[in-house]
Amino acid sequence: MGQGPAVRRRVRDLSAPDSATRAAAFRTGQSDFLPLQSPSEVEAIRKTNPAAVVQGLTPSITPFGLALAQDKPPYNDLRVRRALSMAIDRQRQVDTVYEGHGIVAAGVPWIYYQDAKPTAKDLGPWWRYRPADAKRLLAEAGHPNGFETTLFYYEYFPQMSSQVQLVQQDLKKNLNINVKISKLDYTSYYGRYVEGKWDGMAWGFQSGHAVGLDERTYVYMHSKSTKNFFRVNDPLIDELTVKLRRAIAKKIVDREYDQVLRMWMPHGSNFVLFQPHLRNVAGGVLRGTIGYGSPTIARLWIDK
């Protein structure tokens, strides 16, 4: 009885500091996977690598958004949070930054509580672009002339810098809020963000990849949770997440949106390119291209 093909079990994880380096590595065959955020990026790669296989996914969450120091003024005032949210044109971000491919907002995956991808209308009045109402509400909160604030972030992909700048422009134009932006390296950003001792705003994220509804709600939103990086501090959310059942998931989501506890920003469709010699990978999708808990790498093989 003959021997089967040799099995290689080694996986090389390449460190690539920017999108151009990652694209070059894929083009030259140094890497087998390439995550991208827009159709134009995909087409640029396919011009040089026409045999590359493309998989596109509509995200069920928007993992990034404005994290606010809600335990301090001015962001502990609900009127301020609502005003900021209404002053930001999320649809413009979807249309321009993500070229029409993406969702406007979803902190808890929408698949838990409804069948269709959410629109701005589904999220309630504070998530629609209403700059005049935003300005009136901010004035009621005692800031008729706006205020100064800061925002720090790390550029996970090029579109993120464009989003941050659009938010800065919207807040200045509509509310006269001057946002001083700091772009940090990953180590500095991550350390400051998760420590939770910053002021102003951060371009926040949901840590890792949650595996269930409880993690998406209690672990990320309860005031005493160690992963409450958005610094949510709401007694009703604490009560609901402790008693969490699937039947009340929508109540938690409605409360989050009404109180603007996590100010989600749009996220584009995820595109994953992989080399044509890979097998048993389509549909595996590395859980957002990061791979936490994914069996994709263990099950694929190379046919060349």
Backbone as CSV, one residue per row, in Angstrom:
resi,resn,N_x,N_y,N_z,CA_x,CA_y,CA_z,C_x,C_y,C_z
1,MET,0.850,-1.190,0.000,0.000,0.000,0.000,0.885,1.240,0.000
2,GLY,0.728,2.126,-0.981,1.597,3.288,-1.116,1.289,4.367,-0.099
3,GLN,2.270,5.234,0.060,2.096,6.344,0.986,1.342,7.485,0.319
4,GLY,0.577,8.224,1.078,-0.133,9.392,0.570,0.806,10.576,0.462
5,PRO,0.282,11.693,0.008,1.108,12.886,-0.132,1.611,13.383,1.215
6,ALA,2.770,13.982,1.182,3.342,14.530,2.410,2.480,15.678,2.929
7,VAL,2.364,15.762,4.221,1.561,16.806,4.847,2.486,17.802,5.533
8,ARG,2.359,19.045,5.144,3.150,20.094,5.791,2.292,20.790,6.838
9,ARG,2.773,20.859,8.032,1.990,21.420,9.123,2.489,22.795,9.567
10,ARG,3.483,23.321,8.906,4.031,24.605,9.329,3.242,25.757,8.712
11,VAL,2.915,26.741,9.524,2.246,27.956,9.074,3.135,29.138,9.412
12,ARG,3.434,29.965,8.420,4.248,31.159,8.641,3.340,32.375,8.730
13,ASP,3.477,33.105,9.802,2.698,34.330,10.011,3.613,35.514,9.744
14,LEU,3.383,36.219,8.630,4.247,37.323,8.240,3.791,38.620,8.896
15,SER,4.746,39.398,9.362,4.452,40.710,9.927,4.612,41.757,8.836
16,ALA,3.506,42.403,8.463,3.526,43.423,7.411,3.000,44.725,7.997
17,PRO,3.819,45.771,8.022,3.448,46.996,8.739,2.383,47.851,8.080
18,ASP,2.126,47.660,6.778,1.150,48.518,6.112,0.507,47.765,4.957
19,SER,-0.529,48.379,4.385,-1.303,47.720,3.337,-0.489,47.493,2.071
20,ALA,0.406,48.416,1.732,1.222,48.257,0.526,2.139,47.050,0.645
21,THR,2.707,46.848,1.828,3.579,45.695,2.053,2.791,44.400,1.968
22,ARG,1.591,44.386,2.534,0.759,43.183,2.479,0.367,42.851,1.043
23,ALA,0.022,43.876,0.272,-0.351,43.641,-1.122,0.828,43.114,-1.926
24,ALA,2.013,43.678,-1.701,3.206,43.238,-2.426,3.541,41.791,-2.095
25,ALA,3.383,41.414,-0.831,3.666,40.037,-0.430,2.720,39.066,-1.122
26,PHE,1.460,39.440,-1.253,0.498,38.565,-1.926,0.798,38.488,-3.419
27,ARG,1.087,39.624,-4.032,1.364,39.655,-5.473,2.545,38.765,-5.846
28,THR,3.550,38.729,-4.999,4.765,37.969,-5.298,4.721,36.546,-4.763
29,GLY,3.595,36.144,-4.178,3.453,34.780,-3.702,4.063,34.515,-2.348
30,GLN,4.480,35.557,-1.640,5.047,35.355,-0.308,3.969,35.077,0.737
31,SER,2.745,35.496,0.446,1.635,35.210,1.355,0.502,34.571,0.563
32,ASP,-0.340,33.842,1.263,-1.439,33.121,0.616,-2.795,33.780,0.818
33,PHE,-2.927,34.630,1.827,-4.178,35.326,2.105,-3.947,36.830,2.091
34,LEU,-4.961,37.568,1.664,-4.886,39.028,1.705,-6.269,39.595,2.020
35,PRO,-6.465,40.190,3.199,-7.743,40.838,3.522,-7.779,42.257,2.973
36,LEU,-8.889,42.635,2.355,-9.057,43.981,1.804,-10.422,44.532,2.197
37,GLN,-10.592,45.853,2.011,-11.802,46.509,2.479,-12.652,47.138,1.378
38,SER,-12.178,47.173,0.144,-12.963,47.854,-0.892,-12.838,47.136,-2.229
39,PRO,-13.858,47.243,-3.087,-13.809,46.615,-4.409,-12.659,47.113,-5.272
40,SER,-12.312,48.391,-5.180,-11.226,48.910,-6.016,-9.891,48.283,-5.640
41,GLU,-9.688,48.009,-4.350,-8.459,47.327,-3.931,-8.417,45.910,-4.502
42,VAL,-9.565,45.251,-4.488,-9.636,43.894,-5.036,-9.285,43.898,-6.518
43,GLU,-9.867,44.822,-7.267,-9.611,44.877,-8.706,-8.162,45.211,-9.010
44,ALA,-7.536,46.039,-8.185,-6.123,46.363,-8.393,-5.248,45.120,-8.264
45,ILE,-5.565,44.261,-7.306,-4.804,43.019,-7.143,-5.083,42.066,-8.295
46,ARG,-6.323,41.993,-8.740,-6.675,41.048,-9.805,-6.058,41.435,-11.148
47,LYS,-5.681,42.693,-11.308,-5.006,43.090,-12.545,-3.637,42.431,-12.662
48,THR,-2.965,42.258,-11.538,-1.650,41.617,-11.549,-1.732,40.135,-11.220
49,ASN,-2.783,39.727,-10.520,-2.959,38.333,-10.129,-4.363,37.872,-10.517
50,PRO,-4.631,37.704,-11.810,-5.990,37.389,-12.262,-6.522,36.051,-11.766
51,ALA,-5.645,35.148,-11.363,-6.103,33.842,-10.889,-6.466,33.846,-9.411
52,ALA,-6.229,34.949,-8.729,-6.553,35.021,-7.299,-8.048,34.804,-7.083
53,VAL,-8.380,34.068,-6.045,-9.769,33.780,-5.704,-10.243,34.818,-4.688
54,VAL,-11.448,35.343,-4.904,-11.981,36.412,-4.054,-13.232,35.933,-3.338
55,GLN,-13.296,36.209,-2.068,-14.498,35.918,-1.296,-14.943,37.210,-0.615
56,GLY,-16.212,37.574,-0.782,-16.748,38.783,-0.174,-17.806,38.454,0.852
57,LEU,-17.796,39.177,1.955,-18.744,38.937,3.041,-19.362,40.242,3.511
58,THR,-20.650,40.223,3.774,-21.292,41.357,4.424,-21.135,41.190,5.928
59,PRO,-20.521,42.141,6.609,-20.292,41.976,8.049,-21.590,42.015,8.839
60,SER,-21.626,41.299,9.954,-22.800,41.325,10.831,-22.629,42.329,11.960
61,ILE,-21.431,42.908,12.083,-21.186,43.947,13.072,-20.331,45.038,12.446
62,THR,-20.297,46.192,13.115,-19.321,47.226,12.787,-18.358,47.285,13.967
63,PRO,-17.181,46.714,13.832,-16.308,46.545,15.004,-15.649,47.810,15.511
64,PHE,-15.694,48.906,14.737,-15.013,50.134,15.145,-16.003,51.287,15.289
65,GLY,-15.664,52.222,16.162,-16.499,53.400,16.338,-15.877,54.368,17.324
66,LEU,-16.577,55.468,17.595,-16.087,56.452,18.552,-16.328,55.949,19.970
67,ALA,-15.262,55.728,20.702,-15.354,55.424,22.126,-15.178,56.732,22.884
68,LEU,-16.078,57.006,23.813,-16.091,58.271,24.538,-15.822,58.031,26.020
69,ALA,-15.134,58.954,26.653,-14.914,58.885,28.103,-16.215,59.279,28.794
70,GLN,-17.138,58.321,28.883,-18.492,58.613,29.354,-18.587,58.851,30.854
71,ASP,-17.507,58.599,31.577,-17.525,58.839,33.011,-17.104,60.262,33.360
72,LYS,-16.884,61.105,32.327,-16.457,62.483,32.548,-17.225,63.410,31.609
73,PRO,-17.332,64.706,31.990,-17.907,65.680,31.059,-17.002,65.825,29.830
74,PRO,-17.541,66.133,28.658,-18.965,66.362,28.391,-19.721,65.101,28.002
75,TYR,-19.008,63.956,27.899,-19.633,62.774,27.300,-20.509,61.991,28.266
76,ASN,-20.522,62.387,29.547,-21.479,61.764,30.457,-22.868,62.366,30.312
77,ASP,-23.003,63.361,29.454,-24.293,63.988,29.154,-24.891,63.324,27.912
78,LEU,-26.044,62.687,28.083,-26.692,61.985,26.978,-26.946,62.903,25.791
79,ARG,-27.281,64.157,26.061,-27.554,65.099,24.972,-26.328,65.317,24.096
80,VAL,-25.162,65.329,24.701,-23.926,65.503,23.933,-23.689,64.293,23.042
81,ARG,-23.868,63.096,23.588,-23.651,61.887,22.796,-24.631,61.821,21.629
82,ARG,-25.876,62.135,21.897,-26.870,62.114,20.819,-26.555,63.164,19.760
83,ALA,-26.123,64.340,20.184,-25.795,65.401,19.230,-24.642,64.988,18.329
84,LEU,-23.599,64.430,18.912,-22.458,63.993,18.104,-22.881,62.944,17.090
85,SER,-23.701,62.002,17.538,-24.119,60.926,16.646,-24.920,61.459,15.465
86,MET,-25.823,62.415,15.715,-26.634,62.973,14.632,-25.830,63.870,13.703
87,ALA,-24.689,64.356,14.159,-23.873,65.258,13.342,-22.957,64.523,12.375
88,ILE,-22.909,63.203,12.460,-21.996,62.409,11.638,-22.770,61.731,10.513
89,ASP,-22.321,61.943,9.300,-22.969,61.375,8.113,-22.378,59.995,7.835
90,ARG,-22.983,58.978,8.412,-22.471,57.620,8.255,-22.646,57.097,6.831
91,GLN,-23.757,57.441,6.206,-23.987,56.946,4.853,-22.918,57.454,3.900
92,ARG,-22.431,58.669,4.118,-21.354,59.179,3.270,-20.099,58.323,3.420
93,GLN,-19.852,57.840,4.624,-18.703,56.963,4.829,-18.867,55.665,4.044
94,VAL,-20.071,55.091,4.104,-20.326,53.857,3.355,-20.140,54.095,1.862
95,ASP,-20.698,55.197,1.361,-20.688,55.464,-0.080,-19.305,55.821,-0.609
96,THR,-18.518,56.549,0.170,-17.218,57.023,-0.317,-16.070,56.139,0.136
97,VAL,-15.932,55.962,1.427,-14.795,55.199,1.952,-14.879,53.731,1.549
98,TYR,-16.088,53.147,1.639,-16.258,51.720,1.348,-16.942,51.465,0.012
99,GLU,-17.054,52.510,-0.802,-17.529,52.383,-2.180,-18.894,51.709,-2.272
100,GLY,-19.748,52.008,-1.287,-21.106,51.489,-1.305,-21.277,50.112,-0.718
101,HIS,-20.198,49.485,-0.289,-20.262,48.134,0.270,-20.012,48.209,1.773
102,GLY,-21.054,48.001,2.578,-20.862,48.045,4.013,-22.170,48.248,4.747
103,ILE,-22.089,48.366,6.063,-23.260,48.616,6.897,-22.989,49.852,7.750
104,VAL,-24.073,50.553,8.122,-23.902,51.827,8.821,-23.531,51.647,10.287
105,ALA,-24.081,50.643,10.955,-23.771,50.436,12.369,-24.424,49.160,12.867
106,ALA,-23.727,48.444,13.737,-24.277,47.275,14.426,-23.249,46.820,15.445
107,GLY,-23.487,47.117,16.728,-22.561,46.707,17.770,-22.754,45.257,18.161
108,VAL,-24.005,44.889,18.427,-24.375,43.491,18.634,-24.784,42.941,17.275
109,PRO,-24.269,41.785,16.861,-24.598,41.268,15.527,-26.104,41.255,15.270
110,TRP,-26.505,41.865,14.159,-27.936,41.990,13.871,-28.609,40.652,13.622
111,ILE,-27.827,39.629,13.297,-28.421,38.316,13.031,-29.073,37.722,14.278
112,TYR,-28.763,38.237,15.467,-29.371,37.730,16.688,-30.817,38.179,16.851
113,TYR,-31.187,39.321,16.286,-32.498,39.868,16.613,-33.322,40.326,15.423
114,GLN,-32.791,40.260,14.185,-33.607,40.571,13.015,-33.022,39.871,11.796
115,ASP,-33.816,39.805,10.727,-33.425,39.028,9.559,-32.659,39.830,8.521
116,ALA,-32.869,41.138,8.466,-32.274,41.957,7.414,-31.185,42.867,7.966
117,LYS,-30.250,43.205,7.117,-29.176,44.124,7.482,-29.768,45.455,7.934
118,PRO,-29.343,46.010,9.072,-29.956,47.239,9.579,-29.629,48.460,8.731
119,THR,-30.576,49.371,8.682,-30.371,50.668,8.051,-30.358,51.730,9.150
120,ALA,-30.039,52.963,8.778,-30.038,54.043,9.763,-31.413,54.202,10.407
121,LYS,-32.470,53.955,9.635,-33.829,54.070,10.171,-34.071,53.058,11.279
122,ASP,-33.522,51.852,11.133,-33.700,50.814,12.144,-33.056,51.192,13.473
123,LEU,-32.032,52.016,13.423,-31.257,52.323,14.616,-31.885,53.410,15.484
124,GLY,-32.878,54.090,14.974,-33.546,55.116,15.762,-33.103,56.523,15.401
125,PRO,-33.744,57.531,15.997,-33.544,58.923,15.571,-32.147,59.464,15.796
126,TRP,-31.433,58.953,16.776,-30.136,59.543,17.111,-29.026,59.077,16.183
127,TRP,-29.317,58.162,15.284,-28.308,57.621,14.376,-28.505,58.105,12.947
128,ARG,-29.509,58.932,12.741,-29.732,59.519,11.419,-28.974,60.833,11.325
129,TYR,-28.582,61.181,10.129,-27.830,62.416,9.912,-28.790,63.593,9.954
130,ARG,-28.793,64.316,11.078,-29.680,65.457,11.281,-28.870,66.595,11.912
131,PRO,-28.018,67.245,11.150,-27.092,68.239,11.722,-27.777,69.409,12.415
132,ALA,-28.912,69.884,11.902,-29.596,71.007,12.551,-30.098,70.611,13.938
133,ASP,-30.699,69.423,14.041,-31.159,68.935,15.342,-29.978,68.703,16.281
134,ALA,-28.872,68.232,15.723,-27.674,68.000,16.532,-27.171,69.303,17.144
135,LYS,-27.160,70.350,16.352,-26.677,71.646,16.844,-27.577,72.185,17.956
136,ARG,-28.885,72.054,17.789,-29.818,72.513,18.824,-29.625,71.728,20.124
137,LEU,-29.451,70.423,19.995,-29.308,69.593,21.185,-28.003,69.892,21.915
138,LEU,-26.938,70.129,21.163,-25.667,70.454,21.804,-25.756,71.794,22.536
139,ALA,-26.491,72.734,21.968,-26.693,74.024,22.637,-27.471,73.839,23.936
140,GLU,-28.493,72.963,23.916,-29.255,72.671,25.130,-28.356,72.079,26.211
141,ALA,-27.340,71.349,25.784,-26.413,70.725,26.730,-25.373,71.710,27.252
142,GLY,-25.448,72.959,26.802,-24.537,73.976,27.302,-23.309,74.221,26.457
143,HIS,-23.339,73.757,25.194,-22.180,73.927,24.312,-22.608,74.552,22.982
144,PRO,-23.179,75.748,23.007,-23.640,76.362,21.751,-22.515,76.692,20.784
145,ASN,-21.313,76.840,21.305,-20.159,77.175,20.464,-19.214,75.997,20.274
146,GLY,-19.676,74.803,20.606,-18.841,73.625,20.461,-17.822,73.512,21.580
147,PHE,-16.812,72.680,21.367,-15.745,72.532,22.361,-14.544,71.863,21.703
148,GLU,-13.455,71.749,22.458,-12.234,71.104,21.990,-12.189,69.683,22.545
149,THR,-11.681,68.751,21.758,-11.531,67.384,22.240,-10.400,66.704,21.483
150,THR,-10.067,65.505,21.891,-8.986,64.743,21.259,-9.497,63.385,20.815
151,LEU,-8.810,62.798,19.859,-9.137,61.460,19.358,-7.836,60.774,18.966
152,PHE,-7.602,59.581,19.503,-6.425,58.813,19.088,-6.876,57.517,18.426
153,TYR,-6.041,57.035,17.496,-6.410,55.821,16.763,-5.174,55.153,16.182
154,TYR,-5.371,53.931,15.740,-4.364,53.184,14.985,-4.975,52.814,13.640
155,GLU,-4.217,52.952,12.587,-4.736,52.670,11.247,-4.648,51.175,10.946
156,TYR,-5.737,50.468,11.202,-5.782,49.042,10.896,-5.776,48.799,9.388
157,PHE,-6.375,49.705,8.635,-6.371,49.638,7.173,-6.544,51.065,6.666
158,PRO,-6.154,51.356,5.424,-6.135,52.750,4.945,-7.464,53.475,5.075
159,GLN,-8.577,52.771,4.889,-9.887,53.418,4.956,-10.166,54.017,6.334
160,MET,-9.518,53.493,7.348,-9.782,53.982,8.698,-9.366,55.438,8.866
161,SER,-8.232,55.807,8.297,-7.801,57.210,8.378,-8.799,58.123,7.677
162,SER,-9.334,57.661,6.558,-10.339,58.457,5.849,-11.588,58.630,6.700
163,GLN,-12.005,57.574,7.384,-13.177,57.672,8.251,-12.957,58.660,9.389
164,VAL,-11.810,58.551,10.036,-11.503,59.449,11.151,-11.548,60.902,10.691
165,GLN,-11.003,61.165,9.520,-10.985,62.535,9.001,-12.385,63.023,8.645
166,LEU,-13.236,62.134,8.123,-14.613,62.526,7.823,-15.382,62.870,9.096
167,VAL,-15.164,62.092,10.149,-15.799,62.393,11.430,-15.322,63.745,11.949
168,GLN,-14.024,63.982,11.860,-13.472,65.272,12.281,-14.122,66.423,11.514
169,GLN,-14.265,66.254,10.212,-14.869,67.297,9.378,-16.335,67.525,9.730
170,ASP,-17.090,66.440,9.930,-18.514,66.576,10.260,-18.716,67.296,11.592
171,LEU,-17.921,66.935,12.594,-18.090,67.546,13.908,-17.710,69.022,13.892
172,LYS,-16.707,69.368,13.105,-16.323,70.777,12.996,-17.385,71.565,12.235
173,LYS,-17.822,71.041,11.109,-18.780,71.746,10.263,-20.133,71.916,10.940
174,ASN,-20.610,70.876,11.594,-21.976,70.889,12.111,-22.106,71.351,13.559
175,LEU,-21.043,71.150,14.361,-21.146,71.466,15.790,-20.033,72.381,16.289
176,ASN,-19.119,72.756,15.411,-17.952,73.556,15.804,-17.131,72.861,16.891
177,ILE,-17.080,71.549,16.839,-16.232,70.769,17.744,-14.891,70.551,17.053
178,ASN,-13.837,70.999,17.696,-12.492,70.853,17.150,-11.860,69.581,17.704
179,VAL,-11.594,68.636,16.824,-11.042,67.346,17.221,-9.566,67.294,16.836
180,LYS,-8.707,67.162,17.823,-7.276,66.994,17.575,-6.979,65.505,17.471
181,ILE,-6.500,65.078,16.313,-6.297,63.658,16.040,-4.843,63.262,16.272
182,SER,-4.660,62.116,16.924,-3.327,61.535,17.105,-3.334,60.125,16.524
183,LYS,-2.483,59.897,15.532,-2.330,58.570,14.937,-1.142,57.888,15.603
184,LEU,-1.401,56.760,16.256,-0.387,56.089,17.054,0.059,54.786,16.411
185,ASP,1.222,54.298,16.831,1.621,52.947,16.461,0.771,51.973,17.268
186,TYR,0.751,50.720,16.829,-0.183,49.761,17.416,0.050,49.554,18.906
187,THR,1.307,49.396,19.314,1.598,49.135,20.722,1.125,50.279,21.608
188,SER,1.403,51.505,21.188,0.983,52.672,21.978,-0.534,52.782,22.020
189,TYR,-1.155,52.578,20.859,-2.613,52.678,20.782,-3.284,51.627,21.656
190,TYR,-2.893,50.380,21.479,-3.551,49.296,22.201,-3.371,49.452,23.706
191,GLY,-2.144,49.782,24.132,-1.891,49.946,25.554,-2.731,51.047,26.169
192,ARG,-2.824,52.180,25.487,-3.612,53.294,26.016,-5.102,52.962,26.015
193,TYR,-5.552,52.352,24.933,-6.988,52.099,24.792,-7.503,51.122,25.838
194,VAL,-6.867,49.973,25.968,-7.383,48.948,26.874,-7.160,49.312,28.333
195,GLU,-6.181,50.177,28.618,-5.985,50.614,30.000,-7.168,51.446,30.472
196,GLY,-7.780,52.184,29.550,-9.005,52.904,29.850,-8.841,54.169,30.661
197,LYS,-7.646,54.749,30.671,-7.424,55.963,31.460,-7.295,57.208,30.593
198,TRP,-7.756,57.126,29.365,-7.657,58.251,28.445,-8.859,59.183,28.591
199,ASP,-8.681,60.397,28.110,-9.755,61.384,28.071,-10.213,61.578,26.633
200,GLY,-11.316,62.295,26.459,-11.780,62.619,25.117,-12.357,61.421,24.397
201,MET,-11.830,61.162,23.191,-12.367,60.106,22.342,-11.246,59.206,21.842
202,ALA,-11.617,57.993,21.516,-10.718,57.050,20.850,-11.489,56.403,19.715
203,TRP,-10.767,55.961,18.698,-11.407,55.145,17.665,-11.391,53.726,18.206
204,GLY,-12.505,53.342,18.819,-12.530,52.125,19.605,-12.876,50.883,18.811
205,PHE,-12.648,49.740,19.435,-12.928,48.460,18.788,-13.483,47.481,19.807
206,GLN,-14.113,46.445,19.294,-14.515,45.316,20.112,-13.365,44.327,20.110
207,SER,-12.923,43.937,21.279,-11.728,43.102,21.387,-11.991,41.690,20.901
208,GLY,-11.089,41.204,20.059,-11.163,39.822,19.629,-12.426,39.491,18.864
209,HIS,-12.782,38.224,18.847,-13.976,37.765,18.144,-14.839,36.988,19.121
210,ALA,-15.935,37.604,19.540,-16.835,36.953,20.481,-17.472,35.728,19.838
211,VAL,-17.751,34.733,20.656,-18.317,33.495,20.134,-19.790,33.345,20.473
212,GLY,-20.370,34.277,21.207,-21.774,34.158,21.555,-22.388,35.492,21.915
213,LEU,-23.703,35.489,22.056,-24.430,36.718,22.353,-24.038,37.287,23.707
214,ASP,-23.825,36.447,24.694,-23.457,36.940,26.014,-22.154,37.725,25.964
215,GLU,-21.212,37.239,25.185,-19.939,37.959,25.084,-20.115,39.281,24.356
216,ARG,-20.976,39.301,23.356,-21.229,40.541,22.624,-21.919,41.588,23.501
217,THR,-22.616,41.156,24.516,-23.372,42.103,25.338,-22.736,42.263,26.720
218,TYR,-22.828,41.248,27.573,-22.304,41.382,28.936,-20.811,41.676,28.936
219,VAL,-20.037,40.871,28.258,-18.578,40.992,28.329,-18.094,42.338,27.806
220,TYR,-18.764,42.861,26.791,-18.307,44.112,26.185,-19.014,45.356,26.721
221,MET,-20.137,45.189,27.468,-20.924,46.363,27.839,-21.191,46.514,29.332
222,HIS,-21.056,45.461,30.131,-21.315,45.587,31.562,-20.265,46.497,32.192
223,SER,-20.704,47.370,33.101,-19.799,48.381,33.663,-18.619,47.769,34.405
224,LYS,-18.762,46.558,34.913,-17.685,45.929,35.672,-16.864,44.946,34.839
225,SER,-17.205,44.778,33.583,-16.475,43.828,32.746,-15.084,44.357,32.417
226,THR,-14.111,43.470,32.418,-12.736,43.881,32.102,-12.551,44.183,30.622
227,LYS,-13.519,43.812,29.778,-13.441,44.133,28.350,-14.414,45.245,27.956
228,ASN,-14.861,46.013,28.906,-15.739,47.151,28.636,-14.878,48.344,28.217
229,PHE,-14.232,48.220,27.068,-13.280,49.233,26.625,-13.958,50.548,26.247
230,PHE,-15.243,50.498,25.893,-15.959,51.729,25.573,-16.406,52.477,26.835
231,ARG,-16.119,51.893,28.000,-16.433,52.504,29.291,-17.924,52.802,29.435
232,VAL,-18.746,51.884,28.965,-20.193,51.990,29.145,-20.500,51.928,30.640
233,ASN,-21.355,52.798,31.110,-21.710,52.836,32.528,-23.198,53.152,32.638
234,ASP,-24.018,52.127,32.427,-25.461,52.313,32.388,-26.116,51.235,33.244
235,PRO,-26.867,51.607,34.284,-27.424,50.607,35.201,-28.406,49.646,34.551
236,LEU,-29.185,50.115,33.588,-30.141,49.219,32.947,-29.421,48.193,32.075
237,ILE,-28.375,48.610,31.389,-27.577,47.658,30.611,-26.977,46.611,31.538
238,ASP,-26.469,47.023,32.705,-25.931,46.059,33.667,-26.986,45.029,34.052
239,GLU,-28.196,45.499,34.336,-29.272,44.595,34.750,-29.660,43.635,33.632
240,LEU,-29.818,44.169,32.417,-30.253,43.336,31.300,-29.203,42.303,30.916
241,THR,-27.935,42.697,30.947,-26.901,41.743,30.545,-26.723,40.641,31.572
242,VAL,-26.926,40.959,32.834,-26.849,39.925,33.864,-27.956,38.897,33.661
243,LYS,-29.135,39.349,33.249,-30.287,38.463,33.046,-30.404,38.001,31.593
244,LEU,-29.315,38.079,30.906,-29.364,37.907,29.454,-30.029,36.605,29.007
245,ARG,-30.951,36.757,28.077,-31.556,35.663,27.329,-31.746,36.174,25.912
246,ARG,-31.783,35.273,24.995,-31.952,35.697,23.606,-33.204,36.557,23.414
247,ALA,-34.230,36.300,24.186,-35.487,37.028,24.024,-35.344,38.514,24.302
248,ILE,-34.331,38.920,25.092,-34.198,40.340,25.411,-33.022,40.984,24.680
249,ALA,-32.450,40.285,23.722,-31.328,40.865,22.976,-31.712,42.182,22.318
250,LYS,-32.904,42.235,21.733,-33.327,43.455,21.049,-33.491,44.617,22.028
251,LYS,-33.930,44.326,23.258,-34.056,45.388,24.255,-32.692,45.990,24.580
252,ILE,-31.683,45.131,24.661,-30.328,45.619,24.930,-29.850,46.499,23.788
253,VAL,-30.090,46.043,22.563,-29.671,46.813,21.394,-30.398,48.153,21.342
254,ASP,-31.711,48.131,21.582,-32.478,49.377,21.556,-31.975,50.361,22.609
255,ARG,-31.647,49.861,23.781,-31.135,50.730,24.845,-29.779,51.324,24.449
256,GLU,-28.925,50.499,23.888,-27.608,50.994,23.458,-27.752,52.118,22.443
257,TYR,-28.612,51.922,21.460,-28.771,52.937,20.419,-29.450,54.194,20.961
258,ASP,-30.431,54.027,21.838,-31.136,55.185,22.378,-30.216,56.052,23.239
259,GLN,-29.353,55.409,24.012,-28.450,56.142,24.897,-27.105,56.467,24.233
260,VAL,-26.936,56.015,23.007,-25.684,56.218,22.246,-24.493,55.833,23.119
261,LEU,-24.507,54.605,23.611,-23.476,54.145,24.532,-22.180,53.786,23.821
262,ARG,-22.303,53.260,22.614,-21.124,52.985,21.784,-21.432,53.559,20.407
263,MET,-20.667,54.544,19.993,-21.001,55.293,18.792,-20.376,54.626,17.569
264,TRP,-21.044,53.608,17.063,-20.507,52.812,15.974,-20.411,53.605,14.682
265,MET,-19.366,53.297,13.928,-19.167,53.878,12.615,-19.271,52.779,11.556
266,PRO,-19.539,53.141,10.308,-19.703,52.135,9.257,-18.477,51.243,9.091
267,HIS,-18.749,50.053,8.604,-17.676,49.104,8.297,-17.967,48.485,6.941
268,GLY,-16.944,48.327,6.144,-17.126,47.823,4.796,-17.261,46.317,4.734
269,SER,-17.714,45.850,3.591,-17.728,44.413,3.346,-16.295,43.901,3.375
270,ASN,-16.128,42.714,3.904,-14.793,42.130,3.978,-14.514,41.322,2.719
271,PHE,-13.382,41.583,2.110,-12.951,40.812,0.949,-11.675,40.060,1.315
272,VAL,-11.685,38.760,1.089,-10.503,37.950,1.341,-10.037,37.359,0.020
273,LEU,-8.807,37.632,-0.345,-8.207,37.043,-1.539,-7.282,35.922,-1.103
274,PHE,-7.331,34.814,-1.827,-6.367,33.761,-1.541,-5.828,33.195,-2.842
275,GLN,-4.642,32.634,-2.744,-3.947,32.140,-3.919,-4.704,30.959,-4.527
276,PRO,-4.626,30.803,-5.846,-5.410,29.754,-6.517,-4.994,28.334,-6.160
277,HIS,-3.814,28.177,-5.563,-3.373,26.818,-5.219,-3.886,26.356,-3.854
278,LEU,-4.609,27.206,-3.142,-5.168,26.785,-1.857,-6.467,26.015,-2.076
279,ARG,-6.673,25.014,-1.273,-7.879,24.198,-1.355,-8.568,24.142,0.014
280,ASN,-9.896,23.980,-0.035,-10.717,23.841,1.169,-10.682,25.100,2.039
281,VAL,-10.671,26.259,1.391,-10.666,27.508,2.156,-11.907,28.352,1.919
282,ALA,-12.528,28.288,0.747,-13.708,29.111,0.479,-14.800,28.771,1.483
283,GLY,-15.339,29.782,2.116,-16.340,29.563,3.145,-15.748,29.482,4.532
284,GLY,-14.447,29.251,4.606,-13.800,29.190,5.913,-13.534,30.559,6.490
285,VAL,-13.180,31.460,5.690,-13.020,32.893,5.944,-12.363,33.289,7.242
286,LEU,-11.615,32.530,7.886,-10.764,32.991,8.979,-11.439,33.918,9.976
287,ARG,-12.742,33.888,10.058,-13.490,34.718,11.014,-13.028,36.163,10.992
288,GLY,-13.229,36.815,9.879,-12.860,38.209,9.773,-11.422,38.412,9.380
289,THR,-10.798,37.395,8.850,-9.419,37.387,8.364,-8.393,37.376,9.485
290,ILE,-8.817,37.392,10.730,-7.850,37.378,11.824,-7.581,35.953,12.278
291,GLY,-8.611,35.121,12.282,-8.385,33.711,12.495,-8.601,33.196,13.896
292,TYR,-9.053,34.028,14.851,-9.268,33.529,16.199,-10.310,32.416,16.177
293,GLY,-9.929,31.247,16.649,-10.876,30.158,16.762,-11.283,29.522,15.454
294,SER,-10.656,29.888,14.356,-11.065,29.365,13.058,-10.310,28.085,12.721
295,PRO,-11.019,27.081,12.171,-10.344,25.849,11.756,-9.797,25.922,10.336
296,THR,-9.924,27.082,9.675,-9.570,27.175,8.258,-8.140,26.743,7.988
297,ILE,-7.196,27.282,8.738,-5.786,26.973,8.499,-5.521,25.482,8.685
298,ALA,-6.138,24.894,9.702,-5.896,23.480,9.980,-6.436,22.574,8.885
299,ARG,-7.464,23.015,8.147,-8.138,22.139,7.187,-7.733,22.368,5.739
300,LEU,-7.034,23.448,5.463,-6.687,23.716,4.061,-5.501,22.857,3.617
301,TRP,-5.333,22.771,2.306,-4.119,22.173,1.773,-3.671,22.953,0.544
302,ILE,-2.410,22.749,0.164,-1.803,23.471,-0.950,-1.641,22.523,-2.125
303,ASP,-2.201,22.898,-3.251,-2.179,22.055,-4.447,-1.230,22.660,-5.476
304,LYS,0.056,22.434,-5.284,1.041,22.908,-6.262,2.326,22.119,-6.122
